Amino acid sequence: RSALSALLPAFLVLVIVYIGSTSWTIWISFTNSRMLPNTNFVGLRQYDQLFANDRWLTSVHNLVIFGGLFLLLALALGFLLAVAIDQRVRNENSFRSIFLYPYSMSFVVTGLVWQWLLNPTHGIQRLVRGWGFPDFAFDWIVRQDTVIFCLVLAAVWHAAGLVMAIMLAGLRGIDEDIWKAAKVDGLPAWRVYISIVIPMLSASFATATVLLSTSVVRLYDLSVAMTNGGPGVASEVPAKFVMDHLFERANIGLATAAATSMLITVIAVVAPYMYWRSRKGGRA
């Protein structure tokens, strides 16, 4: 009874704050709320307007490009860093701290740092031109067709250290006898990693993918800090669409419809992973 009493406040917070606010958001998305919420039910009208909105479609398109490249590059770079550190290099703790340090910073700080680095007037382009290469151009952040790749670059730098830590923990859990057997069989190292190590790290890859995927869906601060969605709407993301319509455009109904769509996306990503983990735990 004492344990239940201790857990009761946390349970009430979960029900009232999380489940309650989520349910309220979903309900408001079916109303015609504008500046203030109301109870005028309009069915799926907000969702019809949402998916007919070019700005929303552009933000979703940007998020798909960003998410695909971000997941692929962050997982690949994090795995390679983990493999490099797993070779028992000298000053291993220092390297781990250096690679993990960017993840300790907020996306706002990361965005501001990379905004300065990629600024054609003050960043890398000016530095290289000062070295005697006047024709060098690195102005991706001000071009509509390349600005999304700048967000990917900054996000991979931010998250690769987290992937490295997860993968390194998995690598350290692999039995040394596997490597000894591979050496006896004469297998090259790359073949061991591809055929044996990577399949054994499936749980680590799944964990890293889920963590990175949720970060993709709620991406907001990096886009605002680096480009504020520009040039134009070339780096617009769904979370910024929600915040703009919620606080600047006074369209709560459309904003909550967009937020609900993002929630469905998160559930679609997390639910299969949770089901897989429960099935795996049941078999164990």
Steps between C-alpha positions, in 0.01 A plus 500: 500500500785740580656434158169577326465821701848608396424433132160672505628858437707385201201306366274805534757714318515242221123487463424871534802664338602256229194294410261786576685761295550257212130414495410870513734573207342225290150627582584860410627380161140407415368849576522833317702665778685813397655736754334323794385137525131424462275193474354553152550155348588506128619144448804455277484848349825610666679192366367568150636855521825374648582260219395757242743752649815535286704616797409187697579274205835675457581452868413130482713463186791672675460276803505185286825609334651611829390188686627255240842659466533570872421143606727345238799727561470514880476121529788445257729761655414396855573136419833585335603712798411216734702254293799735505486548876445128556854439373626586850654827387703713738312775687175319428309688772604833350383400152168376636446828682590705192264308271217498755538866594283644216203297624523672839418832334150607402394514137480878536872524580581252223293701254667829590848347473431355157320812384822691561719230338284483189446874465660596164610836638658392828544122499677225310469670162674815622768297679590295191498807277737665746740210445532601136208327328280793388271282288408262784126498569316338789170687517261208552321671789371785281387282208154347495613179333776422750398656833338179625837325471646759737245392761600139440870584542441676831267230632740217413782684679269536800372140521784281372657490847183352650495226236870438567432447872215256431700305241812494715304345785376234258848432363643459848235237567614273215694195613870511415481135394308608190794711387743218576292255295482748212878537501544123498267477198695776325204737463592864428387754758246668272330167433477429872334834563251462215411133546531457877536820700230716339229227530597457865454875553142500371366606840749789516407613150130479587545705817704767321251513213203555730679776694608675181158457336317673784752784474423529130125532549529770766775693320442870561776685684776407255300633205411822682852561629672436165263634237163584659345284230659691213594594241127530442365170634787288366589374849153509652418199723165380641574608858568857383178491299315409822662772710448769237130422459452463874658829610542724194216413262237439771372178346486254789285249311748465213798496738353219711413303187865523396611404852267200498642389166849517652380296799369230268838494327682455832264217600557333163875506570500404868220242508673238279816537705314455830318198357831350386654557842202342676510197273874467553457527877223239491716253309784560745 
